Amino acid sequence: MRGLMVAAAFVIVVAGMKAARALLAPFLLALFIAIAVLPAMLWLRRHGVPIPAAITVIATALLGALSGLGVAIGRAAADLSRKLPQYEAGLRAQLDHFLGVLASWGIVADPQMLRDQFDPAAALSFVAQALTGLGGVLASAFMIVLTVVFLLFEFASLPHKWAHMGEHAPDRARVERALSGIHSYLVVKTLVSLATGLLAALLLWAVGVDYAMLWGIVAFLLNFVPNIGSFIAAAPPVLLAWVALSGWHALVVAAGYLVINLVIGNFIEPRLMGREVGLSTLVVFLSMVFWGWVLGPVGMLLSAPLTMIVRLALEADARTRWVAVLIGPDLPPKG
């Protein structure tokens, strides 16, 4: 009976989150931004800057960054949406050419079935819609930054409130460890994602692919989705290179993305990140699907830190600690 009640409560909570995604997604984005910039505020306070002034400096920088990012994504996504019919026609022409090559080799394929099973135009349309939605969230930068400001003021007053909680206060060491882990993950992931996005944009600019800056921003954002985000980010520019340039250009773009992801993902990021994510590869993928379904594009970007919080909450209760171990990373053999 208890299991059924827990399952029912889970379904109700998820349904509520999905219904309130328009409010919840910007708030969660603001929450994780506040966690990421909290050490900067504390550093300024230690160096004699009053908390209101420190928060003002941080808020101004965030407002400029988020507004610029949102406007850039929104404009490029709108332009891409207008040109979609042109790209779709080119993609279908390339597909017809591919069918002709197969026919010359004696391989006969049903054109309609192939178009139904493999529709790159639908992929480009999905990307344009996702970018428009994400750009809309980032373009509402004022509300996001305002929420960050209130959260930073709350974080600054938290130690005083903690002292008045008495024996009912949560385990402070556990909370600080969770905040430290999430902050470390966000900072390292941001730096690594910046490098990935910059290299991707330079690659696409050198090859001559349209919207090189947009796809660099997409590579930066999707790199927050661990393990597979950068490979998802490579699909649209590879398709565009194929339809607008040639198959060889598409191969160069694909090879360039592969090299960037292999070098950064297998050598640089693991050295900087350590075991901060604390999630298995399967859980990372499933969390991206789940949070993306619940919260949209923002949920995909925040899937790893959101699942990290869930894992820490499960770890805090002896009855659910086994679930935390199950969704965690590989562990060395016992004994």
FIBA-711227 format. One record per atom (N, C-alpha, C, CB): residue in one letter; x, y, z. Coordinates in steps of 0.05 Angstrom, whole numbers, plus 5000, padded with zeros to 4 digits. Glycine has a CB too. Layout:
BEGIN
AXYZ/...
***
This chain:
BEGIN
M501749765000/M500050005000/M501750255000/M498150005024/R503950255016/R505650485018/R506950534991/R507850445039/G507750314977/G508950354950/G507050474931/G509850084940/L504450404932/L502550524914/L502150814920/L499850374916/M502150884946/M501851164953/M504251334943/M501551194983/V506651224946/V509051364937/V508951404906/V511551214945/A508151184892/A507951204863/A505851414854/A507250934851/A503551414868/A501451604862/A502351894867/A498851544878/A503751934890/A504852194896/A506852284875/A506152194924/F508552094866/F510552164845/F509152254819/F512351914840/V507152104811/V505652174786/V504452454789/V503551964780/I503252504812/I501952764816/I503952994815/I500452774843/V506252954829/V508353164829/V509453214801/V510653074848/V509952994786/V511053024759/V508953164741/V511752744747/A506453084743/A504353224727/A504153514734/A501653084732/G504453584760/G504353864768/G506754014757/G504353884798/M509153894758/M511554024747/M511254064717/M514053854753/K510153874703/K509853894674/K507854114667/K508953634661/A505754134683/A503754344678/A504854624684/A501254294695/A506654634704/A507754894712/A510454954700/A507854914742/R511154814678/R513954844667/R514555134660/R514254664643/A512555284651/A513155564643/A514155724666/A510555694631/L513355664690/L514355804714/L516755654726/L512155834734/L516555394726/L518555234740/L521255234726/L517654954743/A521355224700/A523855214685/A525555454690/A523355174655/P524455704687/P526155934693/P527055954722/P524656194686/F525355864741/F526155864769/F528455674774/F523755794787/L528255434763/L530455244767/L533055334754/L529754964756/L532755464731/L535155574718/L536355794736/L534455694690/A534655964748/A535656174766/A536956044791/A533356354774/L535755834801/L536855704825/L539655604820/L535055474834/F540155464798/F542755364792/F544755584785/F542655154770/I543855794773/I545556024768/I546456144794/I544156234750/A544556174813/A545156284839/A547156114854/A542656314856/I546855844852/I548855664865/I551555704852/I547955374863/A551655744826/A554255764812/A555656024819/A553755754782/V554156244823/V555356504828/V555656574858/V553856724814/L554556404875/L554656444904/L557556484914/L553356224919/P559456314906/P562256364915/P563356634907/P564056144905/A562556734883/A563457004875/A562357214894/A562557064846/M559857194902/M558757384921/M560157364948/M555757334925/L560757124957/L562157094983/L565057204981/L562256794991/W566357164958/W569057274954/W568957574955/W570157174927/L567057704942/L566857994943/L566258094972/L564658094924/R564657944986/R564058025014/R566458005031/R561757855025/R568157795027/R570557765043/R572557985037/R571957495037/H572358105014/H574158325006/H572958605011/H574958304977/G570958615029/G569958865038/G567658985022/G572059055039/V566658845002/V564458944986/V561858875000/V564558824957/P560159075005/P557559005018/P555858815001/P555959265023/I554258655014/I552658455000/I550858584978/I550958305019/P549458804983/P547858924962/P549459004937/P546259164972/A551859114942/A553559194920/A554558954904/A555959374930/A555358744919/A556358504906/A554258374889/A557358304927/I551758364900/I549558244884/I548958414860/I547058214902/T549158684862/T548658854840/T550658804817/T548759154848/V553258774824/V555258724804/V554758454790/V558058714817/I554058254806/I553557984794/I551057994777/I553157774816/A548958134786/A546458144771/A546758294744/A544258284788/T548358504745/T548858654720/T550258484699/T550558904725/A552358334708/A553758154690/A551957934679/A556258034704/L550357824697/L548557604688/L546457714669/L547157484712/L545357944674/L543258064657/L544358104628/L542258324668/G546858204627/G548058254601/G548557984586/G550658404603/A549557784601/A550257534588/A547757384579/A551857354608/L545757364596/L543257214589/L541757364567/L541557184614/S541557624569/S540157774548/S541457734521/S539958074555/G544157764520/G545557734495/G545257454484/G548457794499/L545457254501/L545056974493/L542256924482/L545756784515/G540257024497/G537556984488/G536857114462/G535657084509/V537857364458/V537257504433/V538657374410/V538257804436/A541257284414/A542757154393/A541356894384/A545557094402/I540556734404/I539156474397/I536456534384/I538856304423/G534956714395/G532356774384/G532356864355/G530956974401/R534257054349/R534357154322/R535256944302/R536357394321/A537356794310/A538356584292/A536356364288/A540956464303/A534856294309/A532856084307/A530556174289/A531756004335/A529756434292/A527656534275/A528456544246/A526856824284/D530956624240/D531956624213/D532156334202/D534756754212/L532956144219/L533155864210/L530355764204/L534455694232/S528355834220/S525555754215/S524555854188/S523755844238/R525256104182/R524356214156/R525656074132/R525056514154/K528155974136/K529555844114/K529155534114/K532455904116/L527555434133/L527155144134/L526055024108/L525255084156/P524055154095/P523155034069/P525355004049/P520955204057/Q527155194048/Q529455184029/Q531254944037/Q531055444029/Y531854914063/Y533554694071/Y532254424068/Y534454734101/E529554424073/E528154174070/E528154074041/E525154204079/A527854264022/A528054193994/A530754083986/A527354433976/G532854213997/G535554113992/G536053844004/G537554314003/L534953794028/L535353534041/L533953314025/L534253534069/R531553374015/R530153173999/R531553123972/R527253263993/A532753333961/A534353293937/A536753113942/A535253563925/Q538053153965/Q540352983972/Q539452703976/Q541753093997/L537152663988/L536052393993/L535452253967/L533552404011/D534252403948/D533752293921/D536352213907/D532152493904/H538352383910/H540952313898/H542152063911/H542952543902/F541752033937/F542751793951/F541251543941/F542351823981/L538651573936/L537051343925/L538051273897/L534051413925/G538751473882/G539851423855/G542451273856/G540251683840/V544151343875/V546751203879/V546250913886/V548451343900/L544350863904/L543650593912/L542650433888/L541550593934/A540950563872/A539850423848/A542050353828/A537750603834/S544050533825/S546350473807/S547950233817/S548150713804/W547850173843/W549249943854/W547449693854/W550150003883/G545049723843/G543149493843/G541549463868/G544649243838/I541549663885/I540049653910/I537549813906/I541649753935/V535249693907/V532649823902/V531349873929/V530849663883/A530650123935/A529350193960/A526850353954/A531250353978/D524850313971/D522350463968/D522850753977/D520050333985/P522650953959/P523251223966/P521451333989/P522951403942/Q518851273987/Q517051374007/Q517651254035/Q514151323999/M518250994035/M518850864061/M521350984073/M519150564057/L523351044056/L525951154065/L525451434076/L528051154043/R523751584062/R523251864072/R521751854098/R521652014051/D519951654101/D518451634126/D520251554150/D516151434124/Q522151374144/Q523851274165/Q526151474171/Q525051004158/F527051614151/F529251794154/F528452064143/F531851684140/D527652244160/D526652504152/D528352724165/D523652554159/P530652794153/P532452994165/P531053264168/P534953014150/A529153324150/A527753574152/A526253604178/A525853614128/A525153384187/A523753384213/A525753444236/A522353114218/A528153334233/A530153384254/A530853684255/A532753224248/L531253804231/L531854094231/L529554254242/L532454184202/S527054174236/S524754324246/S524554304276/S522154204233/F525154064287/F525154024316/F527354204329/F525653734323/V529654214317/V531854384328/V531054674328/V534454344311/A529754764306/A528955044305/A526855104327/A527755114278/Q524954924331/Q522954964352/Q524154964380/Q520754754350/A526054784385/A527354764411/A528955024416/A529154524412/L530455114396/L532055364399/L530255604404/L533755404374/T527955614390/T526155834395/T525055834423/T523755824375/G524355594434/G523455574461/G525655654481/G522555294467/L528055554477/L530255624495/L530955914493/L532755454488/G530956024469/G531456314466/G529356474481/G531556394437/G526856384481/G524756524495/G525256524525/G522056404489/V526156304536/V526856284565/V529056474571/V527556004573/L531256474555/L533556634561/L532956934556/L535956554544/A531156994537/A530457264532/A529057394555/A528757284506/S527657234572/S526357344596/S528457364618/S523957164605/A530757474611/A533057474629/A532557644653/A535557584614/F530857854651/F530458024674/F529157874697/F528658264666/M527157714691/M525857554712/M527757344723/M523257424701/I529357224706/I531257024716/I533257154735/I532756894693/V534357384726/V536357524743/V535157624769/V537657754727/L532657724767/L531257824791/L530957594811/L528557944784/T530257354801/T530057124819/T532757054831/T528956884803/V534857064814/V537557014824/V538257214847/V539657044802/V537557464843/V538057674864/V536757594890/V537157954855/F534157524890/F532757454914/F534057204927/F529757404908/L534757004910/L535956764920/L538656824934/L536356554898/L540257004922/L542857074934/L542457214961/L544457254915/F540457384963/F539857514989/F539057295010/F537657724986/E537457095001/E536756885019/E539156715027/E534556705005/F540856655008/F543256505014/F544956655035/F544956444989/A545156915032/A546857075050/A545757075079/A546957365040/S543057055081/S541857055108/S541556765119/S539257185108/L542256565103/L541756295112/L543256215137/L542456105089/P545856285140/P547256205165/P545856305190/P550056305165/H544756555190/H543356655213/H540756505219/H542756955210/K539356435197/K536856275201/K537555995211/K535356255174/W539755885201/W540555615210/W541055605240/W543155535195/A542255825250/A542855825279/A540355825296/A544556075286/H538155915285/H535655925300/H533855685296/H534056175293/M534755495279/M533155255275/M533455055297/M533955125248/G535655065311/G536154885333/G536554595324/G533854895353/E535454415339/E535754125333/E534254035308/E534953965357/H532354205299/H530854125275/H532254205249/H528154255277/A534554335251/A535954425227/A536954185212/A538354605235/P536954195185/P538053975169/P541053955174/P537554025139/D542153725166/D545053675170/D546553885152/D545753385161/R547854075166/R549154295152/R551454185134/R550254495171/A552953995144/A555153885129/A554253755103/A556753685146/R551953615105/R550853485081/R549953695060/R548553305088/V548553905070/V547654115052/V549954255039/V545854315067/E552054325055/E554354465044/E555854285024/E556254545066/R555954025029/R557253845010/R555653834984/R557453565023/A553053834986/A551353824962/A551754084946/A548453794969/L551654314959/L552054564945/L554854584932/L551654804964/S556854484947/S559554494937/S559854314912/S561554404958/G558654074913/G558753894890/G557354004866/G557553624897/I555054124870/I553554244847/I555054484836/I550654324856/H556154654854/H557654884845/H560154794829/H558555054868/S561554604839/S563954504824/S563254404797/S565454294841/Y561054244796/Y560154134771/Y559454354751/Y557753954775/L557954554760/L556954764743/L559354934732/L554954944757/V561255004750/V563555164741/V565255024721/V565255254765/V565954774727/V567654614709/V566154564683/V568454344722/K563654494685/K562054444660/K561854694643/K559254334667/T561554924656/T561355174641/T563955234625/T560655404659/L566255204639/L568755254626/L569255054602/L571055234646/V568654804608/V569054594587/V567154644563/V568654314598/S564654724570/S562654784549/S563455024532/S559954814561/L564555224545/L565555464530/L567655384510/L566555674550/A569555214519/A571655124501/A570454964478/A573754954516/T568554784484/T567254624463/T565754804443/T565254424475/G564154994453/G562655174435/G564455344418/G560855344451/L566655444430/L568455614414/L569855454392/L570655734433/L570755214398/L572055054378/L570154964356/L573354804391/A567654904364/A565654824344/A565055054325/A563054724358/A564755294337/A564155534320/A566455594301/A563555774338/L568855574310/L571255624293/L571355414271/L573855614310/L570755164277/L570754944257/L568655004235/L570154674270/L566255074244/L564055124224/L564655374208/L561355144239/W565755574220/W566455824205/W568555754184/W567456044225/A570555594192/A572655524173/A571555364149/A574855374187/V569655184155/V568455014134/V566555174116/V567054774146/G565255374128/G563355534113/G560455464118/G563955524085/V559855334141/V557055254147/V555555494157/V557055024169/D552955524149/D551255744158/D550855734188/D548555734144/Y550555974200/Y549855994229/Y552055874247/Y547155874235/A554555924240/A556755804256/A556555894285/A559455884244/M555956144290/M555756244318/M553456104333/M555456544319/L551156074319/L548855944331/L549555654339/L546455944313/W550855504321/W551455224327/W553655214349/W552355084302/G555355424351/G557355424373/G555855464399/G559355654368/I553855634400/I552255674424/I550755424431/I550255904421/V549655284411/V548255034415/V550254824427/V547054924389/A552654814416/A554654624427/A555354694456/A557254634410/F555554954462/F556055044489/F553854954508/F556355344491/L551354994500/L549054934517/L548654634520/L546455054506/L548754484497/L548254194499/L550554044512/L547754094471/N552854164514/N555054034528/N554353994558/N557654184525/F552354154568/F551554114595/F550053844599/F549754344604/V549153734576/V547953464577/V550253264575/V545753424554/P550953134597/P553352964597/P553252734577/P553952854625/N555552664567/N556052424551/N554952454522/N554752194564/I552552544518/I551352534492/I550552814481/I548852364492/G550653014498/G549753274489/G551253384465/G549953474511/S553953364466/S555553464444/S555053324418/S558553454451/F554453064419/F553952914395/F551252994383/F553952614400/I549253054401/I546653154391/I547053424378/I544653174415/A548853594390/A549353854378/A550653844351/A551154014397/A551953624345/A553353604319/A551453544296/A555453384320/A549053424302/A547253334280/A546353564262/A544853204292/P545253794273/P544354004255/P546454124236/P543154224271/P548854194247/P550854304228/P551854094208/P553254404243/V551953844215/V552653634195/V550553624173/V552953364209/L548053624180/L545853624160/L545953874143/L543153614174/L546454114155/L546654354139/L549054354120/L546854594158/A551254244130/A553654224112/A553054034089/A556054124128/W551553824094/W550853634073/W549053764052/W549353384085/V547053914061/V545054024042/V546054274028/V542454074055/A547554444043/A548354704032/A551054694018/A548454904054/L552754504026/L555454484014/L555854223999/L557654514036/S556654014013/S556953754000/S557353544021/S559453753980/G557253294012/G557753074030/G560453074043/G557352804016/W562453164028/W565153174039/W565353384061/W567253244017/H564053614057/H563953814078/H562653704103/H562554074068/A560453554099/A559053434122/A560953244137/A556553284113/L562553084122/L564452904135/L566553054150/L565752724114/V567453274139/V569453434154/V568353544180/V570453674136/V565853644179/V564553744203/V564153524223/V561853874196/A563153294214/A562753064233/A565452984245/A561552834218/A567552964229/A570152884240/A571253094259/A572152844217/G570753354253/G571653564271/G570253554298/G571253834259/Y567653514298/Y566153484323/Y567053244338/Y563153464317/L567653024324/L568552784338/L571152824352/L568752554317/V573052964338/V575653014351/V575353194375/V577553144330/I573753414372/I573253594395/I572153444419/I571353824386/N570053284414/N568753144436/N570552934448/N566253014426/L572152794432/L573952584442/L576052714460/L575252424420/V577352934450/V579453054465/V578453174491/V580853274448/I576253334489/I575253474513/I573853274531/I573353704505/G572153104519/G570552924536/G572152694549/G568452804519/N574352604536/N575752374547/N578352454561/N576352184525/F579452684557/F581952764569/F581853004587/F584052814547/I580653224577/I580653474592/I578453464614/I580153704574/E575953414606/E573753424626/E574053234649/E571153374612/P574752974644/P575052794667/P577152884688/P575752514658/R579353004678/R581353104697/R580353324714/R583853194681/L578653504702/L577653734717/L575253654734/L576853954698/M573553474724/M571053414737/M571353214759/M569053304716/G573153024757/G573252804777/G570752644777/G573852924804/R569552604800/R567152444803/R564852614812/R567552204822/E564852874805/E562853054815/E560052984806/E563553334806/V559752874781/V557052814772/V555752594789/V557052734742/G557252384794/G556352174812/G553952024802/G555752294838/L553651994775/L551351854763/L552351654742/L549352054751/S550951434739/S551651244719/S550951354691/S550250974724/T552151254671/T551751344643/T548851304635/T553551204624/L547651074642/L544851024635/L543051224649/L544050734643/V543551284674/V541851474689/V542151754677/V542651474719/V544551824668/V544852084655/V543152104631/V547852124648/F543051894614/F541451904590/F538451914597/F542051654573/L537551734615/L534751724623/L533851984636/L534251494641/S535652104652/S534952364665/S534552584644/S537052434685/M536252574623/M535952774602/M533152744589/M538152754581/V532352504583/V529752454570/V527552534589/V529452154563/F527752464614/F525552514634/F525252814638/F526152374660/W527552954646/W527353234652/W526753404627/W529953334665/G527653304604/G526853444579/G523953424574/G528453334556/W522753194580/W519853154576/W518253334596/W519052864580/V519253354621/V517853494642/V518153794638/V518853414669/L520653894633/L521254174634/L522054294607/L523454224654/G522154134586/G522954234560/G525954264557/G521654504556/P526854434539/P529754464534/P531354534559/P530254674514/V530254694577/V531754764602/V532154514619/V530254974618/G530154334619/G530454084634/G532653914624/G527853934633/M533053914597/M535253754586/M537953874595/M535153754555/L538154134596/L540654264604/L541254214634/L540554564598/L539154214650/L539554184679/L539153894689/L537654364694/S538953704670/S538353434678/S540353314697/S538153254653/A542953364693/A544953244711/A544853364739/A547753294699/P544953634742/P544753734770/P542053674784/P545154034770/L539853664769/L537353594781/L537353314791/L535053634761/T538453124776/T538652844784/T540652814807/T539352664761/M542752984807/M544652974829/M543253044856/M546953174824/I541453244855/I539953314879/I538053084887/I538253574874/V536752954868/V535052724875/V536752504888/V533652614849/R539152454877/R540852244888/R541752314917/R543352204870/L542352564921/L543152654948/L540852624968/L544252944948/A538452684959/A536052654976/A535552364982/A533552784962/L535852184963/L535551904967/L537751794986/L535651744941/E540151904984/E542351815000/E541951885029/E544951934990/A540452105035/A540052195062/A538252015079/A538952475062/D536651855066/D534751675080/D535751385078/D531851695068/A535951255100/A537050975100/A535250795084/A537250875129/R532650845083/R530850675068/R531150695038/R527950735076/T532150925028/T532450964999/T535350984990/T531051214991/R537250925009/R540050955002/R540850754980/R541850905027/W539550524980/W540250324959/W539550434931/W538650064964/V537450594929/V536850714903/V539050914895/V534150864904/A540051064914/A542251254909/A544751114899/A542951424933/V545350874911/V547650714902/V547150614874/V548150484922/L544650524869/L543950404843/L544250604820/L541050304843/I543450854824/I543651054803/I546251204802/I541351254805/G548051134821/G550651264823/G552651144803/G551751244850/P555151244804/P557151144786/P558150864793/P559551334785/D559750744776/D560950484782/D562650504807/D562550384758/L562550294823/L564050294848/L566150064846/L562250254872/P568350094860/P570349874860/P569249624875/P572949964874/P570149384868/P569149144881/P569649164912/P570648894870/K567649064927/K567849074956/K569648854966/K565049044968/G571348924984/G573248724996/G575548684978/G571848465000/
***
